[in-house]
Amino acid sequence: MFFALSKIFWLIAEPLTFLLILLCIGVALQFTRRARLGRRWTAATTLALAVLLLTPLSAALLLPLENRFPAPPADLAPPTGIIVLGGALQQRKSESRGQVIFSEDGARLIAGLELARRYPQARLIYSGGSGDLLDQSSAETVGARKFWLALGGPADRMSFESRSRNTWENALFTRDLLQPKPGETWLLVTSAWHMPRSMGIFRRLGFDVIAYPVAYRTFGDARDWSWFASASDRIPMLDLSVREWIGLLAYRLTGKTGALFPAP
């Protein structure tokens, strides 16, 4: 049952793959007694694909996520610590190639180190185990530690949480590790598109943090609404935004956030 549901979720969260499967079904129907239905099915699916690939729909879905939490002011008081959420590395490729290989969200790691240098008294925490539910042998913290130390990161101020497999566990295990006290200030570093759900989870767990969004995928100006953008740019943004909106809904329905779309 779980396997079947996970496959359904995967299809919904991969809109391009989902529509391509529907297109194949439509084409196949045209060679059966349902040819008329197949032609209509194919036409409708082709139109949907055109909307996804040739319009700024991907930006329209992603911009509200990335703009929800603005960056804190430059004159922010020195924080107690900086929490960096996992997802910045391709850990298996890193292990295979013997070097740190970033994901598209690698700016999380870089921003964490930059903030640690800006605030020399603050603790620096990386939270990220393995995102693979079946294989927990490859924790992302291994690569994060290696990268930070190679660039002169403050070893005496660094801590790592390596058990988490998702954002809920990031927040839960980090809270348990740090035991935050009233009056302390903690910065939360993660990708801008991921910030609303992350903030909602930390709030649900009673851990008050300040959003520090990084790794933007959109421009934040008129260029996002261009009709001449490459489909190769739109496809990753579309998949990412659909998955995150589904994630926000799922976390709200399961009580892991207190709002569908957490706000500042």
C-alpha positions in Angstrom: 0.0 0.0 0.0 2.8 2.4 1.0 4.7 1.6 -2.2 1.7 2.3 -4.3 1.0 5.6 -2.6 4.6 6.7 -2.9 4.5 6.0 -6.7 1.3 8.1 -7.0 2.9 10.9 -5.1 6.0 10.7 -7.2 3.9 11.0 -10.4 2.0 14.0 -9.1 5.1 15.7 -7.9 6.8 15.2 -11.3 4.3 17.0 -13.6 6.3 16.7 -16.8 6.8 13.0 -16.3 3.1 12.6 -15.5 2.0 14.4 -18.6 4.4 12.5 -20.8 2.9 9.3 -19.5 -0.6 10.6 -20.3 0.6 11.6 -23.7 1.8 8.1 -24.4 -1.5 6.7 -23.3 -3.3 9.1 -25.7 -1.2 8.1 -28.6 -1.7 4.4 -27.8 -5.5 4.9 -27.7 -5.5 6.2 -31.2 -4.6 2.7 -32.4 -7.6 1.1 -30.7 -11.4 1.4 -31.0 -11.0 4.4 -28.7 -9.2 6.4 -31.4 -11.5 9.4 -31.0 -10.9 9.6 -27.3 -7.2 9.1 -27.9 -7.0 12.1 -30.2 -8.8 14.3 -27.7 -6.6 13.0 -24.9 -3.5 13.6 -26.9 -4.6 17.2 -27.8 -5.4 18.0 -24.2 -2.1 16.6 -22.9 -0.1 18.4 -25.6 -1.8 21.7 -24.6 -1.0 21.1 -21.0 2.7 20.4 -21.8 2.8 23.6 -23.9 1.5 25.6 -20.9 4.1 24.1 -18.6 7.1 24.5 -21.0 6.3 27.7 -22.9 4.7 30.0 -20.2 6.1 31.6 -17.0 3.9 29.2 -14.9 7.0 27.7 -13.1 8.0 31.1 -11.9 4.5 32.0 -10.8 4.5 28.9 -8.6 8.0 29.4 -7.3 8.1 33.1 -6.6 5.6 33.1 -3.7 7.7 30.5 -1.9 11.0 32.3 -2.4 9.6 35.7 -1.5 7.7 34.6 1.6 10.5 35.3 4.0 12.9 38.2 3.3 16.5 38.1 4.4 17.2 39.7 7.8 18.7 43.2 8.0 22.4 43.6 7.6 22.7 45.1 11.1 21.2 42.1 12.8 22.5 41.5 16.3 25.0 38.7 16.6 23.1 35.4 16.9 23.8 32.5 19.3 24.2 30.2 16.4 23.7 29.4 12.7 21.7 26.3 11.6 22.3 25.1 8.1 19.8 22.5 6.7 21.0 19.6 4.6 20.4 19.3 0.9 23.5 21.2 -0.2 25.5 18.2 -1.3 25.3 15.2 -3.6 26.8 13.0 -1.0 27.0 9.7 -3.0 28.6 11.4 -5.9 31.0 13.2 -3.5 32.0 9.8 -2.0 32.3 8.2 -5.4 34.5 11.0 -6.8 36.5 11.7 -3.7 35.6 15.4 -3.6 32.7 17.6 -2.4 30.0 17.9 -5.1 27.3 20.5 -4.5 23.7 20.2 -5.4 21.8 23.2 -6.8 21.3 24.3 -3.2 25.0 24.3 -2.4 24.8 28.0 -1.4 23.5 26.8 2.0 26.9 25.5 2.9 28.7 28.6 1.7 26.3 31.0 3.4 26.7 29.1 6.7 30.5 29.5 6.6 30.3 33.1 5.6 27.9 33.8 8.5 30.2 32.0 11.0 33.0 34.3 9.9 30.8 37.4 10.2 29.7 36.3 13.7 32.9 34.8 15.3 31.1 33.9 18.6 28.2 32.0 17.0 27.9 28.3 16.8 27.7 26.6 13.4 25.4 23.6 13.0 24.8 21.4 10.0 21.7 19.2 10.0 21.6 16.5 7.4 21.7 12.7 7.4 20.8 10.5 4.5 17.6 11.3 2.5 17.5 7.6 1.4 14.9 5.8 3.5 16.6 2.5 2.8 20.3 3.4 3.0 21.3 5.4 6.0 25.0 4.8 5.6 25.8 8.0 3.8 25.2 11.0 6.0 25.6 14.4 4.3 27.4 15.8 7.4 30.5 13.9 6.3 30.9 16.1 3.2 29.8 19.3 5.0 32.4 18.8 7.7 35.1 18.2 5.0 34.1 21.3 3.1 34.0 23.6 6.0 37.3 22.4 7.5 39.0 22.7 4.0 38.0 26.4 3.9 39.2 27.1 7.4 35.8 26.7 9.2 35.8 27.1 13.0 36.2 23.5 14.1 35.7 24.4 17.8 32.3 26.0 17.1 30.9 23.4 14.6 28.4 20.7 15.4 26.7 18.2 13.2 23.3 16.4 13.3 23.5 13.3 11.1 20.3 11.3 11.8 17.7 13.4 10.0 16.1 12.1 6.8 13.7 15.0 6.1 12.9 18.6 7.2 10.8 17.5 10.2 13.7 15.5 11.6 16.1 18.3 10.8 14.2 20.6 13.1 13.4 17.9 15.8 16.9 16.5 16.1 18.6 19.9 15.9 16.3 21.2 18.7 17.2 18.2 20.8 20.9 18.7 20.1 21.0 22.4 20.9 18.5 22.7 23.6 17.8 26.4 22.8 17.1 28.7 25.7 14.8 31.7 26.0 16.4 34.9 24.7 18.8 33.1 22.3 18.9 34.0 18.6 19.3 31.3 16.0 19.6 31.9 12.2 18.1 29.3 10.0 19.9 28.9 6.6 18.1 27.1 3.9 17.0 27.6 0.3 14.5 30.4 -0.2 11.9 28.0 -1.8 12.3 25.7 1.3 12.0 28.4 3.9 8.2 28.6 4.5 7.9 24.9 5.3 11.1 24.9 7.4 9.9 27.9 9.4 6.5 26.3 10.0 8.2 23.1 11.3 10.6 24.9 13.6 7.7 26.9 15.0 5.6 23.8 15.6 8.4 22.4 17.6 8.8 25.5 19.7 12.2 26.5 18.3 12.1 30.2 17.4 14.5 30.9 14.5 15.2 33.8 12.1 15.0 33.0 8.4 18.1 33.5 6.3 17.1 32.4 2.8 19.7 31.6 0.2 20.0 29.7 -3.2 17.3 31.6 -5.0 16.1 30.0 -8.3 14.2 33.1 -9.5 15.4 36.7 -10.3 12.7 38.4 -8.3 12.0 40.9 -11.1 10.4 41.2 -14.6 12.8 38.6 -16.0 10.9 35.8 -14.2 7.9 36.6 -16.4 9.7 36.4 -19.7 8.0 34.2 -22.3 11.4 33.5 -24.0 13.0 31.6 -21.1 14.5 28.2 -21.9 12.3 25.1 -21.2 15.4 23.5 -19.7 15.3 26.3 -17.0 11.6 26.0 -16.5 11.4 22.2 -16.0 13.5 22.1 -12.8 11.7 25.1 -11.3 8.3 23.5 -12.1 9.2 20.2 -10.5 10.7 21.9 -7.5 7.7 24.2 -6.9 5.1 21.5 -7.3 6.9 19.2 -4.9 7.2 22.0 -2.3 3.6 23.0 -2.5 2.6 19.4 -2.1 5.0 19.2 0.8 3.4 22.2 2.5 0.0 20.6 2.1 1.1 17.3 3.4 2.9 18.8 6.5 -0.2 20.9 7.3 -2.5 17.9 7.0 -0.2 15.8 9.3 0.0 18.6 11.9 3.7 19.2 11.4 3.1 22.9 10.6 0.5 25.3 12.1 -0.3 26.9 8.8 -0.6 25.9 5.2 1.7 28.7 4.1 3.7 30.0 7.1 4.4 33.7 7.0 6.9 36.0 8.7 
